Amino acid sequence: MRNEPLDYYEILEVHPKASQEIIRKAYLTLSKKYHPDTTSLDKTFAAKKMKLINEAYNTLSDKDLRTRYDLSYSLKNQPNANEKRSDDYTTDDKIKLALFACSEINSLCQSIRKEPGYQRLNSQACAKAYNHWGNYVLPAITSLRRNDMGPGFYSMVMERNSTFFNECALTLWILAGAYTWADEFSQAKSLLTESLNYVYRNDELYSKIMTAMDNVNKSLNTINKAQTNNQETQKPSVSGGKFWAVAVVIIGFFLWVAIPSTPNKGSVSTAPKASQPSAQTSKQSQQPAVQLPNPKLGVKTQYVQGDPYSNNGGLCQITIDNTRNDFPVMVRIWSTSGQPRPVRSFTIRQSEQFTAESLNPGAYEVRYVHLYEIGASKEAYKSEPMNLMERNTSDGTEYSAMRLTLYKVAHGNTHTYNIPLSDL
């Protein structure tokens, strides 16, 4: 199984803008050179080479297959849309890339395992699909809106590009369904809400989206009730179990940490011992609960303009999943190979995630802070060290794709280390 797409133009030794006639002549020349019946080269090598030549020619000689290949190759080889200047593409180019990205998203969603026990693998497929949406579909939508500013511009854009917007809404509806099989209902709801921006109320798809929204809301209500009931039934004990929130790192497999720590006899428990209620404790229990801060509004999931963007010559990836967190976060990826330094900075809305791509191999750590509407967080956090690796194999290049998931567990914090804000 190949990790890297083949460059058919390189195989046929022609320019990507080559005409059909040039491609045909190149194919005939190479066939004469490498065909096992006519070549003087090693037969095994020639057979493998001829197989690639035939594969390339069969695609590039067909107009429709060549168009699809060109879009596919652009999608898989262009830099992340967050890393590329928007002026590098025309609006038509962006729409073509967006439509192909939608088909890729649909293909990824078809790989979802619709049965219990596959939530983690499904989440990984969904994350890849969502990256396609953010990197290639949203830039096209933004470009269309920007080109038609003025009174009633949004209605005009929708009307003139109804087929494109309908495909966007359909793709989000499909992706939201995939996220439900990853047990990520908040993300599914967010996608369904966004899809309503791209479809008319009298459209049949609108009804399907609203039905899906009702089902997702029912699932979220069921989960919230279960969590509430669980919290109400928890009572303090002498050993006082304590729960740590989980930070999940994936390197080819998922490592889940959720450790209920129960001290042995003779150990010191960090939880308070159970005691008879007193008048003082009863009075304290009647005090109003401390009000939690509100999440900062207007935060976008994107790179921070003006901050360092380096270590970008590799294939490695780090995904920060903030879909289970109630607050947006500011994240910095630090390279710890040699002198520690930040190499990427980005913000992530609550219920969303972000993938830093094209990272060089090496040692890294993730640092982040919650963002509040009023006031600033008093501390930041950093992850355990992580090593990203690349190696060449006979099937292509293998590389690390790591994932850090931030979410809440009752009475706990994320499984990370506290650091001063100045070290963010």
Buried (B, 14 or more C-beta within 10 A) or exposed (E): EEEEEBEBBEBBEBEEEBEEEEBBBBBEEBBEBBBBEEBEEEEEEBBEBBEBBBEBBEBBBEEEEBEBBBBBBBBEEBEBBBBEEEEEBEBEBBBBBBBBBBBBBBEBBEEBEEEEEBBBBBBBBBBBBBBBBBBBBBBBBBBBEEEBEEEEBBEEBBEEBBEBBBBBBBBBBBBBBBBBBBBBBBBBBBBBBBBBEBBBEEBEBBEBBEEBBEBBEEBBEEEEEEEEEEEEEEEEEEBBBBBBBBBBBBBEEBEEEEEEBEBEEEEEBEBEEEEEEEEEEEEEEEEEEEEEBEBBEEBEBBBBEEEBBEBBEBBBBBBBBBBBBBBBBBBBBBBBBEEEEBBBBBBBBBBBBBBBBBBBBBBBBBBBBBBBEEEEBEEBBBBEEBBBEBEEEEEEEBBBBBBBBBBBBEBBEBBBEEBEEEEB
